[in-house]
Amino acid sequence: MGTVIAGPWGAGEPPMASAPPPLEIRRRRASLRPRRRWTIIVGSVLLIAASGATAVMLTDGSGHHRAISSAVSQTQYQAEARKIDLDMKGLQAAMDDAAQNNNYAAAYVFMDTLATDLAVFDVKVAGMHFASGMRTDVQAMLTDDAALRSDITSRNRATDAAAAAWLQNMTADFAKAGDAHALVRTDLGLPRNAPEPTQTPVWL
């Protein structure tokens, strides 16, 4: 006669299948699933908001989440604007020196660098998804940047007689573009003025 191994149910007795939970409990569990799904969605939105970006989340019939739109974050914008901030500060300093020394040779180098960098920056910014409330300010900034770039690239076509008028117009457009950039920074919750450069621009 073989040895009978006793299990937790008793020696020689087969295991009993656990009975399913009552119908009322099963209904209660099913009713909690949508709540858990919304908890996950809300938690995802809060996590995105904490990272500096905002997003609109939708859930389709299968419960999968789809990101419909995402607004540009402070970090994303600053990564692209950093070079422009350095360029503008450098040009401002060069213009101040030129006004005292009546020699704009160095300032012209800064102008050309700014115009080149603005062309790249504006293309990238135009492709970003800004919140609807600040799109007008962003478009105004791009328009002012275009006017400033046009001033700079037309410098060589200005005659000696028109040089003073050109410089005055370029200076005004430079100030206007600077204000437009400051406004977009404010819209994003950043300080109006860019922080002081912590590194020497590569073109110095």
C-alpha positions as a printed Julia matrix, in Angstrom:
204×3 Matrix{Float64}:
   0.0     0.0     0.0
   1.42    3.37   -1.04
   2.21    6.19    1.3
  -0.47    8.84    1.56
   0.98   12.37    1.71
  -1.12   14.66    3.82
  -1.83   18.06    2.36
  -3.25   21.15    3.94
  -6.74   19.8     3.24
  -6.16   16.57    5.17
  -4.68   13.2     4.42
  -5.95   11.65    1.21
  -8.6    14.29    0.56
  -8.61   16.09   -2.81
  -8.32   19.9    -2.8
 -11.58   21.73   -2.87
 -12.03   24.34   -5.61
 -12.6    27.75   -4.11
 -16.07   29.02   -4.68
 -16.43   32.16   -6.85
 -17.19   35.35   -4.94
 -20.83   36.31   -4.65
 -22.33   38.16   -7.61
 -22.63   41.39   -5.62
 -18.87   41.41   -4.87
 -18.03   40.79   -8.54
 -20.22   43.72   -9.54
 -18.52   45.93   -6.96
 -15.07   45.02   -8.3
 -16.13   45.75  -11.87
 -17.48   49.14  -10.85
 -14.07   50.08   -9.39
 -12.2    49.52  -12.67
 -13.22   52.82  -14.34
 -12.27   54.67  -11.16
  -8.83   53.08  -11.18
  -8.42   53.97  -14.87
  -9.24   57.63  -14.18
  -6.87   57.61  -11.21
  -4.07   56.51  -13.53
  -5.0    59.19  -16.08
  -5.12   61.96  -13.49
  -1.82   60.81  -12.04
  -0.25   60.89  -15.52
  -1.48   64.43  -16.12
  -0.14   65.62  -12.75
   3.24   64.03  -13.49
   3.41   65.76  -16.89
   2.45   69.09  -15.32
   5.16   68.72  -12.71
   7.76   68.27  -15.46
   6.93   71.68  -16.92
   4.84   70.54  -19.9
   1.11   70.42  -20.25
  -0.82   67.86  -22.2
  -4.39   66.92  -22.98
  -5.04   63.22  -22.49
  -7.91   61.27  -24.0
  -8.87   57.66  -23.42
 -10.35   55.61  -26.2
 -12.82   52.76  -25.76
 -10.06   50.24  -25.02
  -8.69   52.32  -22.17
  -5.5    53.35  -23.99
  -4.32   56.91  -23.54
  -3.57   59.2   -26.48
  -1.67   62.49  -26.14
  -3.57   65.03  -28.25
  -1.39   68.08  -27.77
   1.64   69.03  -25.73
   2.69   72.58  -24.93
   6.35   73.49  -25.05
   8.03   73.45  -21.64
  10.35   76.02  -20.1
  13.27   73.64  -20.51
  12.56   73.05  -24.2
  12.31   76.76  -24.96
  15.39   77.71  -22.96
  17.45   75.05  -24.73
  16.78   76.79  -28.04
  16.83   80.37  -26.74
  20.12   80.09  -24.87
  22.27   80.98  -27.89
  20.02   83.91  -28.82
  20.26   85.27  -25.26
  24.05   85.19  -25.49
  24.01   86.79  -28.95
  21.75   89.63  -27.87
  23.77   90.37  -24.74
  26.96   90.34  -26.76
  25.55   92.66  -29.41
  24.21   95.04  -26.78
  27.65   95.3   -25.18
  29.29   95.78  -28.57
  26.82   98.49  -29.51
  27.51  100.31  -26.24
  31.25  100.22  -26.93
  30.75  101.32  -30.54
  28.67  104.31  -29.48
  31.52  105.48  -27.26
  34.34  104.76  -29.71
  32.44  105.5   -32.94
  33.72  102.22  -34.35
  31.11   99.58  -35.25
  33.42   96.97  -36.77
  33.08   94.59  -33.81
  29.35   95.25  -33.52
  28.87   94.22  -37.16
  30.34   90.8   -36.37
  27.87   90.37  -33.52
  25.02   91.49  -35.78
  25.84   88.91  -38.44
  26.09   86.14  -35.84
  22.75   87.12  -34.32
  21.05   87.18  -37.72
  22.34   83.69  -38.54
  21.33   82.24  -35.18
  17.9    83.92  -35.26
  17.14   82.28  -38.6
  17.73   78.84  -37.05
  15.97   79.69  -33.79
  12.85   81.06  -35.47
  12.4    77.93  -37.58
  12.58   75.75  -34.46
  10.21   78.0   -32.49
   7.71   78.04  -35.35
   7.52   74.25  -35.06
   6.87   74.24  -31.3
   3.38   73.77  -29.85
   2.71   76.76  -27.63
  -0.37   77.2   -25.45
  -3.15   79.0   -27.31
  -2.98   81.99  -24.97
   0.58   82.88  -25.99
   0.6    82.14  -29.72
  -0.02   85.81  -30.58
   3.04   86.85  -28.58
   5.15   84.12  -30.2
   4.09   85.21  -33.67
   4.89   88.83  -32.82
   8.35   87.73  -31.69
   8.96   85.88  -34.96
   7.82   88.94  -36.92
  10.15   91.23  -34.98
  13.01   88.78  -35.44
  12.42   88.79  -39.2
  12.51   92.61  -39.27
  15.77   92.64  -37.3
  17.36   90.05  -39.59
  16.31   92.12  -42.6
  17.95   95.21  -41.09
  21.2    93.37  -40.47
  21.41   91.76  -43.9
  20.73   95.1   -45.61
  23.66   96.79  -43.88
  26.05   96.41  -46.81
  23.55   98.03  -49.17
  23.28  101.19  -47.08
  25.15  104.18  -48.47
  27.29  106.39  -46.26
  24.59  109.03  -46.31
  21.97  106.51  -45.19
  24.17  104.75  -42.64
  22.98  106.85  -39.71
  19.32  106.22  -40.56
  20.0   102.5   -41.03
  21.73  102.27  -37.65
  18.91  104.1   -35.93
  16.31  101.8   -37.5
  18.31   98.66  -36.68
  18.75   99.78  -33.07
  15.01  100.36  -32.7
  14.2    96.95  -34.18
  16.79   95.31  -31.95
  15.12   96.8   -28.87
  11.69   95.75  -30.14
  12.84   92.18  -30.74
  14.38   92.07  -27.27
  11.07   93.13  -25.72
   9.23   90.48  -27.74
  11.59   87.75  -26.52
  11.15   88.97  -22.94
   7.36   88.79  -23.28
   7.46   85.19  -24.5
   9.71   84.3   -21.57
   7.17   85.89  -19.22
   4.35   83.93  -20.85
   6.25   80.73  -20.14
   6.7    81.69  -16.48
  10.4    82.48  -16.91
  12.15   85.62  -15.67
  11.64   88.48  -18.11
  15.39   88.98  -18.54
  17.55   86.04  -19.49
  20.15   85.08  -16.88
  23.63   86.45  -17.3
  25.82   84.3   -19.56
  27.83   81.69  -17.67
  30.05   80.85  -20.61
  31.87   82.72  -23.33
  30.06   82.55  -26.7
  31.91   80.4   -29.2
  32.19   83.26  -31.66
  34.25   85.52  -29.37
